[in-house]
Amino acid sequence: MELSRLLVNYPYFISMILFCLGCLAILTQHNLIKKVIGINIMETGIFLFFIAVGNIQGGVAPIYDPALPEGVLYINPLPSVLVLTGIVVSFSVTAFALAIIVKLYYFYGTIYAPEIIRLR
């Protein structure tokens, strides 16, 4: 099955898989950068879920167009706005986490979490 067809037909399932993969990466990896990547994968799953909730089959973008027929269905714009805000927040959190990881590397000489705990 094509990826685009899978994304259109099963967005909730794919968002659940992405969230679980990110959670698995956070729980199983000891490298701090891999944990940040896992957090980003989880956020991607959440963003896909929000977009899927706001989607309407056969709906159009929520932009007024007088050429559209009367009674056309519009897609809910609120989840898209929330996702845009979430992307900005996740970018900021990722940048902050990577800055902390750089400081930890300078101080401890490693980004391996059990080694940092041992050195403390």
C-alpha positions as a LaTeX table, in Angstrom:
\begin{tabular}{lrrr}
\hline
Residue & $x$ (\AA) & $y$ (\AA) & $z$ (\AA) \\
\hline
Met1 & 0.00 & 0.00 & 0.00 \\
Glu2 & 1.31 & 3.44 & $-0.87$ \\
Leu3 & 2.37 & 5.71 & 1.97 \\
Ser4 & 0.09 & 8.54 & 0.84 \\
Arg5 & $-2.92$ & 6.24 & 0.72 \\
Leu6 & $-2.02$ & 4.89 & 4.17 \\
Leu7 & $-1.75$ & 8.43 & 5.58 \\
Val8 & $-5.14$ & 9.38 & 4.16 \\
Asn9 & $-6.98$ & 6.25 & 5.27 \\
Tyr10 & $-5.37$ & 5.56 & 8.66 \\
Pro11 & $-4.08$ & 8.81 & 10.21 \\
Tyr12 & $-5.12$ & 7.86 & 13.75 \\
Phe13 & $-3.31$ & 4.52 & 13.54 \\
Ile14 & $-0.16$ & 6.13 & 12.15 \\
Ser15 & $-0.21$ & 8.86 & 14.80 \\
Met16 & $-0.53$ & 6.18 & 17.49 \\
Ile17 & 2.43 & 4.27 & 15.99 \\
Leu18 & 4.56 & 7.44 & 15.87 \\
Phe19 & 3.70 & 8.29 & 19.47 \\
Cys20 & 4.52 & 4.76 & 20.64 \\
Leu21 & 7.82 & 4.71 & 18.71 \\
Gly22 & 8.83 & 8.02 & 20.27 \\
Cys23 & 7.88 & 6.77 & 23.72 \\
Leu24 & 9.87 & 3.58 & 23.11 \\
Ala25 & 12.90 & 5.62 & 22.07 \\
Ile26 & 12.70 & 7.72 & 25.22 \\
Leu27 & 12.38 & 4.71 & 27.50 \\
Thr28 & 15.01 & 2.46 & 25.91 \\
Gln29 & 17.77 & 4.79 & 24.74 \\
His30 & 20.46 & 6.08 & 27.09 \\
Asn31 & 21.94 & 8.58 & 24.64 \\
Leu32 & 20.43 & 12.00 & 25.42 \\
Ile33 & 20.28 & 13.09 & 21.77 \\
Lys34 & 18.33 & 9.94 & 20.90 \\
Lys35 & 15.92 & 10.80 & 23.71 \\
Val36 & 15.37 & 14.26 & 22.20 \\
Ile37 & 14.75 & 12.63 & 18.81 \\
Gly38 & 12.20 & 10.36 & 20.50 \\
Ile39 & 10.44 & 13.40 & 21.95 \\
Asn40 & 10.28 & 14.93 & 18.47 \\
Ile41 & 8.80 & 11.72 & 17.04 \\
Met42 & 6.14 & 11.76 & 19.77 \\
Glu43 & 5.33 & 15.39 & 18.95 \\
Thr44 & 4.96 & 14.49 & 15.27 \\
Gly45 & 2.43 & 11.82 & 16.18 \\
Ile46 & 0.47 & 14.31 & 18.26 \\
Phe47 & 0.53 & 16.87 & 15.44 \\
Leu48 & $-0.76$ & 14.27 & 12.96 \\
Phe49 & $-3.54$ & 13.36 & 15.39 \\
Phe50 & $-4.64$ & 17.00 & 15.74 \\
Ile51 & $-4.68$ & 17.48 & 11.97 \\
Ala52 & $-6.67$ & 14.25 & 11.52 \\
Val53 & $-9.24$ & 15.39 & 14.09 \\
Gly54 & $-9.80$ & 18.66 & 12.23 \\
Asn55 & $-10.09$ & 17.07 & 8.80 \\
Ile56 & $-13.45$ & 16.58 & 7.07 \\
Gln57 & $-13.74$ & 14.26 & 4.08 \\
Gly58 & $-14.52$ & 16.41 & 1.06 \\
Gly59 & $-13.85$ & 19.62 & 3.00 \\
Val60 & $-11.99$ & 22.59 & 1.59 \\
Ala61 & $-9.50$ & 24.97 & 3.17 \\
Pro62 & $-11.16$ & 27.52 & 5.47 \\
Ile63 & $-10.59$ & 30.42 & 3.10 \\
Tyr64 & $-13.59$ & 32.29 & 1.77 \\
Asp65 & $-13.99$ & 31.99 & $-1.97$ \\
Pro66 & $-17.11$ & 33.37 & $-3.66$ \\
Ala67 & $-16.67$ & 30.88 & $-6.50$ \\
Leu68 & $-17.38$ & 27.94 & $-4.16$ \\
Pro69 & $-20.93$ & 26.56 & $-4.19$ \\
Glu70 & $-23.38$ & 27.25 & $-1.37$ \\
Gly71 & $-23.18$ & 24.88 & 1.61 \\
Val72 & $-19.59$ & 23.73 & 1.05 \\
Leu73 & $-17.91$ & 22.01 & 4.01 \\
Tyr74 & $-14.90$ & 23.76 & 5.48 \\
Ile75 & $-12.11$ & 22.06 & 7.39 \\
Asn76 & $-11.86$ & 23.16 & 11.03 \\
Pro77 & $-8.92$ & 25.62 & 11.24 \\
Leu78 & $-8.43$ & 25.36 & 15.01 \\
Pro79 & $-6.38$ & 22.12 & 15.00 \\
Ser80 & $-4.12$ & 23.55 & 12.31 \\
Val81 & $-3.53$ & 26.66 & 14.40 \\
Leu82 & $-2.78$ & 24.53 & 17.45 \\
Val83 & $-0.31$ & 22.45 & 15.45 \\
Leu84 & 1.49 & 25.57 & 14.20 \\
Thr85 & 1.78 & 26.78 & 17.78 \\
Gly86 & 2.93 & 23.33 & 18.87 \\
Ile87 & 5.62 & 23.28 & 16.18 \\
Val88 & 7.03 & 26.56 & 17.45 \\
Val89 & 6.98 & 25.32 & 21.04 \\
Ser90 & 8.55 & 21.97 & 20.12 \\
Phe91 & 11.28 & 23.72 & 18.17 \\
Ser92 & 12.04 & 25.87 & 21.21 \\
Val93 & 12.03 & 22.87 & 23.57 \\
Thr94 & 14.31 & 20.94 & 21.22 \\
Ala95 & 16.76 & 23.84 & 20.98 \\
Phe96 & 16.77 & 24.24 & 24.76 \\
Ala97 & 17.27 & 20.49 & 25.32 \\
Leu98 & 20.15 & 20.39 & 22.85 \\
Ala99 & 21.76 & 23.40 & 24.57 \\
Ile100 & 21.54 & 21.58 & 27.89 \\
Ile101 & 23.02 & 18.44 & 26.31 \\
Val102 & 25.95 & 20.49 & 24.99 \\
Lys103 & 26.56 & 21.89 & 28.49 \\
Leu104 & 26.37 & 18.40 & 29.97 \\
Tyr105 & 28.90 & 17.19 & 27.41 \\
Tyr106 & 31.30 & 20.01 & 28.28 \\
Phe107 & 30.93 & 19.34 & 32.00 \\
Tyr108 & 30.88 & 15.50 & 32.06 \\
Gly109 & 32.48 & 14.61 & 28.73 \\
Thr110 & 29.63 & 12.29 & 27.72 \\
Ile111 & 25.98 & 12.35 & 26.69 \\
Tyr112 & 25.30 & 8.82 & 27.95 \\
Ala113 & 22.76 & 9.20 & 30.79 \\
Pro114 & 23.93 & 6.34 & 33.06 \\
Glu115 & 27.50 & 7.62 & 32.84 \\
Ile116 & 26.41 & 11.13 & 33.81 \\
Ile117 & 24.51 & 9.72 & 36.81 \\
Arg118 & 27.58 & 7.70 & 37.80 \\
Leu119 & 29.84 & 10.73 & 37.57 \\
Arg120 & 27.51 & 12.85 & 39.72 \\
\hline
\end{tabular}
